[in-house]
Amino acid sequence: MFYDFIDKHPLSGTNYYRLKQTDYDGKYSYSDIVAVKSNDNEYNINYANQNLFVSSLGEKDATIEIYDLLGKLVYSKSLLANQIIIPISRDKFNDGIYIIKIGTPENLVIKKIKF
């Protein structure tokens, strides 16, 4: 099985998560705890002139993912380590609110953006 979750308001630093699985008979179990480190200074997101600009100061390659509010992945791209700027055209998106997730499994930045 595969589970996916986006914390829309993570705290700075390390956040800890675990799943509680409840069966139909009411029995439940917990997953292992997973630590996710968030460092907002490693990735920058700017919106200007109808474009979204993403830059990385990180030392590892990362991924940019943009989700609509229903959780559907609508954009994905690789971001190379220390890549200065990646422009993302606003024309690719309908008006609305989106969640942008940037980083590696060990270091994620998650922000809400509005087009």
C-alpha positions as MATLAB code, in Angstrom:
seq = 'MFYDFIDKHPLSGTNYYRLKQTDYDGKYSYSDIVAVKSNDNEYNINYANQNLFVSSLGEKDATIEIYDLLGKLVYSKSLLANQIIIPISRDKFNDGIYIIKIGTPENLVIKKIKF';
ca = [
       0.000    0.000    0.000;
       1.056    3.574   -0.609;
      -0.030    6.597    1.393;
       0.566   10.261    0.587;
      -0.074   13.274    2.790;
       0.681   16.974    2.432;
       1.059   18.990    5.632;
      -0.196   22.412    4.527;
       1.286   24.159    7.574;
       4.481   22.381    8.663;
       6.518   23.856   11.476;
      10.080   24.990   10.832;
      12.647   22.358   11.667;
      11.818   18.686   12.053;
       8.210   17.458   11.945;
       7.220   13.937   13.009;
       4.404   11.919   11.431;
       2.809    8.501   11.805;
      -0.328    6.803   10.504;
      -3.063    5.173   12.521;
      -4.770    2.391   10.562;
      -8.201    1.402   11.837;
      -9.709   -1.873   10.625;
     -13.429   -2.511   10.078;
     -13.576   -4.466   13.342;
     -12.281   -1.444   15.274;
      -8.773   -2.775   15.835;
      -5.989   -0.375   15.002;
      -2.240   -0.159   14.617;
       0.308    2.612   14.180;
       3.013    2.981   11.556;
       6.602    3.778   12.381;
       7.283    7.460   13.069;
       8.807    9.363   10.153;
      10.835   12.566   10.683;
      10.717   15.225    7.945;
      13.061   18.201    8.192;
      11.773   21.483    6.766;
      14.145   24.319    5.936;
      12.414   27.232    4.180;
      15.706   28.958    3.359;
      16.875   26.223    0.993;
      14.167   26.805   -1.654;
      12.658   30.094   -2.775;
       9.288   30.609   -4.461;
       8.393   33.922   -6.099;
       5.365   34.887   -8.164;
       5.711   37.834  -10.562;
       4.555   38.831  -14.049;
       2.190   35.855  -14.367;
       5.029   33.387  -13.741;
       6.140   31.325  -10.787;
       9.899   31.277  -10.166;
      11.513   28.558   -8.072;
      15.168   28.510   -7.053;
      17.268   26.120   -5.005;
      20.195   26.687   -2.678;
      20.163   23.020   -1.724;
      23.055   20.644   -2.224;
      20.868   17.811   -3.579;
      18.642   17.460   -6.617;
      15.005   18.005   -5.693;
      11.513   17.727   -7.130;
       8.878   20.409   -7.655;
       5.300   19.156   -7.430;
       2.157   21.267   -7.680;
      -1.203   19.876   -6.528;
      -4.711   21.249   -6.896;
      -6.913   21.402   -3.799;
      -8.322   17.956   -4.569;
      -4.824   16.511   -4.180;
      -4.336   15.842   -7.900;
      -0.757   16.266   -9.121;
      -0.945   18.884  -11.904;
       2.768   19.654  -12.411;
       6.054   17.911  -11.666;
       9.646   18.766  -12.567;
      13.157   17.967  -11.376;
      15.190   20.751   -9.793;
      18.965   20.379   -9.944;
      21.098   21.197   -6.896;
      21.967   24.901   -6.712;
      19.826   25.644   -9.770;
      19.351   29.383   -9.900;
      15.824   29.796  -11.310;
      13.143   27.660  -12.906;
      10.273   29.674  -14.385;
       6.855   28.002  -14.385;
       4.324   29.659  -16.684;
       1.057   30.639  -15.037;
      -0.710   29.717  -18.309;
      -0.459   26.035  -17.326;
      -2.925   26.518  -14.451;
      -6.555   27.529  -14.030;
      -7.375   30.268  -11.528;
      -7.386   28.870   -8.025;
      -5.326   27.787   -5.049;
      -2.567   25.204   -5.367;
      -0.128   23.482   -3.031;
       3.518   23.517   -4.134;
       5.866   20.915   -2.663;
       9.611   21.366   -3.251;
      12.508   19.348   -1.951;
      13.805   15.901   -1.211;
      12.229   13.259    1.046;
      14.507   14.501    3.847;
      13.832   18.231    3.363;
      10.504   19.521    2.066;
       9.052   22.995    1.687;
       5.291   23.105    1.220;
       3.473   26.340    0.435;
       0.071   27.476   -0.722;
      -0.024   29.599   -3.894;
      -2.910   31.383   -5.600;
      -3.183   31.981   -9.328;
];
